[in-house]
Amino acid sequence: MNILFMIGNGFDLNIGLQTRFSDFLPYYVKKAESSDDAINTFKNAIEKEGYETWADFEKQLGMYTKDFNSSTKHDVILCRDNFVDELIKYLRVQVNKVNFDGRDTDIRRVFVDSLTGFFRKNRLPEISFANILQTFRLLRASHYTYNFITFNYTNILESCLNIIKKQTLPPIWHNNFTPINVSSLIGEILHIHGTLDDSVIVGINGATQIANDELSQDTDFVSRLAKPLMNKRIRNTKHEQGVKILKSSDIICVFGMSMGETDAMWWQWIGYWLSQKENSHLIIWDYAPHYQRGNPGPTMKYTDHVISRFYRVAQMSMDTSAKVENRIHVGFNNGSDNDLFKINLIKVSD
């Protein structure tokens, strides 16, 4: 049985890194000095807009092209490349703040609990728990494999998983469920958009997100700005690997990812997988810092909002949506210790 975790920036935030777009923006526009007029104009533009998320920034990168043409298009790529160079510098500083010394026991406790208890009752609604549990009963196998597709550029996920690899993971078990004697394995870890040491990819989903009609027809320009095409152009097979892992999954747990249009292809693949694979389940963890489970009103509101947005980004028809709705589950992270992967690994200042 294959369980896939699709990991976004919420993971690094739970570790304690300052990796929100709002964290990086002041550094980029104020401290990352440049003498290039095009880059400084770009900085002023994104500072003025004040984007809140990485997905917002990437979407607006496509909108930024509207004032360019075939003669000035290279300025867009120059600005994006400068942005990536400074982002790598910034993230390296953040990663260097992490301290693993003496934390093996804590990391193992948090990660084992998150991986094997991602659908327990105090995290998901009772019906979600029961439906997912039924799938575990139907798909009993010789082992469970946990695979990871991460959209982050940092290596913190691997470092934590290497720690829990040192010992055998316990089987998944819950009330009234006694598992057969199975092993749990850490499988593949795929950085779909690169790492700090290898091809950090920042961009849009495809040509339709380029606001400039002329440039949206320029195949060379599009291939330098669209993330799937950039992966192809640098001759790696990460997107193909990611699709293969996704399609082989029985359960997908999305954690710390915004449903941004610049990663729409992945949400569309998830929608397709969900519609084609019987007994599959999708769990979407949404960040809702003010969420309180005691009041059912906000629970219904937040849940409906998350599922509706998934249907829209995944481009699912009403008929298909109705067929899969019982296999889509929503959990909420509100900054509590009950969140998945909640462990602060930042060094304590002297």
C-alpha positions in Angstrom: 0.0 0.0 0.0 1.4 3.4 -1.0 0.8 6.5 1.0 2.0 9.8 -0.6 2.7 13.0 1.3 2.8 16.1 -0.9 4.7 18.6 1.2 4.7 22.4 0.9 6.1 25.4 2.7 3.9 24.7 5.7 6.3 21.9 6.6 9.3 24.2 6.9 7.2 26.7 8.8 6.3 24.0 11.3 10.0 23.3 11.8 10.5 26.9 12.7 12.0 28.4 9.5 11.0 31.9 8.4 10.1 30.9 4.8 6.9 32.8 4.2 7.0 35.0 1.1 6.4 37.9 3.6 9.6 36.9 5.4 11.7 36.9 2.2 10.3 40.0 0.6 11.9 42.6 2.9 15.2 40.9 2.5 14.9 40.9 -1.3 13.8 44.4 -1.9 16.0 46.1 0.8 19.1 44.0 1.4 19.7 42.3 -1.9 21.2 45.2 -3.7 21.4 45.5 -7.5 22.7 48.1 -10.0 20.4 46.8 -12.7 17.5 49.1 -13.6 15.3 46.2 -14.7 15.8 44.3 -11.4 15.2 47.4 -9.3 12.0 48.2 -11.2 10.9 44.6 -10.6 11.6 44.9 -6.9 9.6 48.0 -6.6 6.7 46.4 -8.4 6.5 43.4 -6.2 7.0 45.5 -3.0 4.1 47.7 -4.1 1.8 44.7 -4.7 2.7 43.1 -1.3 1.9 39.5 -2.2 1.0 37.3 0.7 2.0 33.8 -0.6 4.6 32.2 -2.9 1.7 31.2 -5.2 0.5 34.8 -5.5 4.0 35.9 -6.4 4.4 33.2 -9.1 1.0 34.0 -10.6 1.8 37.7 -10.7 5.1 36.8 -12.4 3.0 35.9 -15.4 1.1 39.1 -15.1 4.3 41.1 -15.0 5.1 40.2 -18.6 2.3 42.4 -20.0 4.5 45.4 -20.3 7.3 43.6 -22.2 7.8 42.5 -25.8 10.1 40.3 -27.9 12.9 42.9 -27.6 12.7 43.2 -23.8 11.5 39.7 -22.8 15.0 38.8 -21.5 14.6 41.3 -18.7 11.7 39.2 -17.3 14.0 36.2 -17.2 16.8 38.3 -15.7 14.6 39.5 -12.9 13.3 35.9 -12.2 16.9 34.6 -12.1 18.0 37.3 -9.8 15.1 36.6 -7.5 16.1 32.9 -7.5 19.7 33.6 -6.7 18.8 35.8 -3.7 16.2 33.2 -2.6 18.9 30.5 -2.5 21.1 32.8 -0.3 18.2 33.5 2.0 17.1 29.9 2.4 20.7 28.8 3.1 20.8 31.2 6.1 17.5 29.8 7.3 18.6 26.2 7.0 21.8 26.9 9.0 19.6 27.9 11.9 18.3 24.3 12.3 19.8 22.2 15.0 19.4 18.4 15.0 21.7 17.7 17.9 20.1 15.6 20.6 16.7 15.8 18.9 16.5 12.2 17.4 14.0 11.0 20.0 11.7 14.1 19.5 11.9 13.9 15.8 11.1 10.2 15.7 8.1 10.7 18.0 6.6 13.6 16.0 7.3 12.0 12.6 6.1 8.5 13.4 2.9 10.0 15.0 2.3 12.2 11.9 2.9 9.4 9.3 1.0 6.6 11.1 -1.6 8.8 12.7 -2.5 11.3 10.0 -6.1 10.3 9.9 -6.9 9.6 13.6 -10.1 10.9 15.1 -8.7 14.0 16.9 -7.3 15.2 13.6 -10.1 14.3 11.1 -13.9 14.0 11.4 -15.2 10.6 12.6 -16.6 9.6 9.2 -13.3 10.5 7.4 -11.5 8.3 10.0 -13.9 5.4 9.3 -13.8 5.7 5.6 -10.0 5.7 5.5 -9.8 2.9 8.0 -12.0 0.8 5.7 -9.5 1.3 2.9 -6.7 0.1 5.1 -8.7 -3.0 5.8 -9.5 -3.6 2.1 -5.9 -3.0 0.9 -4.0 -5.0 3.5 -0.6 -5.7 2.1 2.8 -7.0 3.0 4.1 -3.4 3.7 3.1 0.2 3.7 5.4 2.6 1.8 5.5 6.3 2.5 6.5 8.4 -0.5 7.1 12.1 -0.5 6.8 14.8 -3.2 8.1 18.0 -1.7 7.7 21.5 -3.3 10.3 22.9 -0.9 13.9 23.6 -1.8 15.4 22.8 1.6 16.7 19.4 2.8 15.1 19.4 6.3 12.5 16.7 5.3 15.3 14.3 4.3 17.3 14.9 7.4 14.2 14.1 9.6 13.3 11.1 7.6 16.9 9.8 7.7 16.6 9.8 11.5 13.4 7.7 11.6 14.8 5.3 9.0 17.3 4.2 11.7 14.5 2.1 13.3 11.6 0.1 12.0 8.4 2.2 11.8 5.5 0.7 13.8 2.4 -0.5 11.8 -0.6 1.8 11.4 -3.2 0.9 14.1 -6.2 2.5 15.6 -9.2 1.6 17.7 -10.8 -1.7 16.7 -8.2 -2.3 14.0 -5.5 -4.9 14.5 -3.1 -4.9 11.6 -1.5 -7.9 10.0 2.2 -8.2 10.5 3.4 -5.6 8.0 6.4 -3.4 7.8 6.4 0.4 7.1 9.0 1.8 4.8 10.2 5.3 3.8 10.1 5.2 0.0 10.9 8.0 -2.5 11.6 11.6 -1.6 11.2 13.8 -4.7 12.0 17.5 -4.8 9.7 18.4 -7.7 11.1 21.9 -8.1 14.7 21.3 -7.2 16.9 21.9 -4.1 19.2 24.6 -3.0 22.1 22.7 -4.6 20.3 21.6 -7.8 17.9 23.6 -10.1 15.6 25.8 -7.9 12.6 26.3 -10.2 10.3 29.3 -9.7 7.7 30.2 -12.3 4.2 29.6 -13.6 2.2 26.6 -14.6 2.0 27.2 -18.3 1.5 29.6 -21.2 -2.0 30.5 -20.3 -0.7 32.3 -17.2 1.4 34.7 -19.3 -0.5 38.0 -19.6 1.3 39.1 -22.7 -0.3 37.6 -25.8 2.9 37.9 -27.9 5.1 36.3 -25.3 2.6 33.5 -24.5 3.1 32.3 -28.1 6.9 32.4 -27.8 7.8 28.8 -27.0 11.4 29.7 -25.9 10.2 32.3 -23.5 7.4 30.0 -22.1 9.9 27.2 -21.6 12.0 29.5 -19.5 9.1 30.6 -17.2 6.8 27.6 -16.9 7.9 25.1 -14.2 7.0 21.9 -16.0 8.8 23.0 -19.2 11.8 24.2 -17.3 12.2 20.8 -15.8 12.0 19.3 -19.3 14.4 21.9 -20.7 17.1 21.1 -18.1 16.6 17.5 -19.0 15.4 16.0 -15.7 12.4 13.7 -15.4 11.1 15.0 -12.1 7.6 15.7 -13.4 7.3 12.3 -14.9 8.6 10.7 -11.7 6.1 12.7 -9.7 3.2 11.7 -11.8 4.3 8.0 -11.6 4.5 8.2 -7.8 1.1 10.0 -7.6 -0.7 7.5 -9.8 0.6 4.5 -7.8 -0.6 5.9 -4.5 -3.6 4.6 -2.6 -3.8 7.6 -0.2 -2.5 11.1 -0.8 -2.0 13.5 2.1 -1.4 17.1 1.1 0.3 19.1 3.8 1.4 22.8 3.9 0.6 23.4 0.2 -1.5 26.3 -1.1 -3.9 25.5 -3.9 -2.2 27.9 -6.2 -2.8 28.1 -9.9 0.9 28.0 -10.7 0.9 24.4 -9.5 -2.5 23.6 -11.1 -1.2 20.6 -13.0 -0.6 18.7 -9.7 -4.0 19.4 -8.4 -5.4 18.3 -11.8 -3.4 15.1 -11.6 -4.8 14.5 -8.1 -8.3 15.0 -9.3 -7.8 12.6 -12.2 -6.2 10.0 -9.8 -9.1 10.4 -7.4 -11.7 9.9 -10.1 -10.0 6.8 -11.6 -8.8 4.9 -8.6 -11.4 3.2 -6.5 -10.9 3.2 -2.7 -8.4 6.1 -3.0 -8.5 8.9 -0.5 -7.3 12.5 -0.5 -6.6 14.4 2.7 -6.0 18.1 2.4 -4.5 19.9 5.4 -5.4 23.5 5.5 -3.8 26.2 7.6 -6.4 28.0 9.7 -4.7 29.7 12.6 -8.0 30.8 14.2 -9.8 27.5 13.8 -11.4 26.0 16.8 -13.0 22.6 16.5 -15.6 23.2 19.2 -17.8 25.4 17.0 -19.3 23.4 14.0 -20.1 26.6 12.1 -16.5 27.4 11.1 -15.8 23.8 10.5 -18.5 23.6 7.8 -17.4 26.9 6.4 -13.7 26.1 6.2 -14.3 22.6 4.9 -16.6 23.8 2.1 -14.2 26.5 1.1 -11.2 24.0 0.9 -13.2 21.4 -1.1 -14.7 24.0 -3.5 -11.3 25.5 -4.2 -9.9 22.0 -4.9 -12.7 21.3 -7.4 -12.0 24.6 -9.1 -8.2 24.3 -9.3 -8.4 20.6 -10.3 -11.0 21.5 -12.9 -13.4 18.7 -11.9 -16.9 18.6 -13.3 -19.9 18.5 -11.0 -20.6 14.9 -11.9 -17.1 13.8 -11.1 -17.1 15.9 -7.9 -20.2 14.2 -6.7 -18.6 10.7 -7.2 -15.5 11.5 -5.2 -16.7 13.8 -2.5 -16.8 11.1 0.2 -13.1 10.4 -0.4 -12.0 13.9 0.1 -11.2 14.9 3.7 -10.1 18.2 5.2 -7.9 18.6 8.3 -6.9 21.9 9.9 -3.6 23.1 11.2 -3.9 25.9 13.7 -0.5 26.0 15.2 -1.2 23.6 18.0 0.9 20.6 19.0 -1.7 18.4 17.3 -0.6 19.6 13.9 1.3 17.2 11.7 5.1 17.6 11.7 5.0 20.1 14.5 8.5 20.4 16.0 10.7 23.5 16.4 14.2 22.7 15.4 15.7 26.2 15.4 18.8 26.8 17.4 18.3 28.6 20.7 20.0 31.9 20.7 22.8 32.4 23.2 
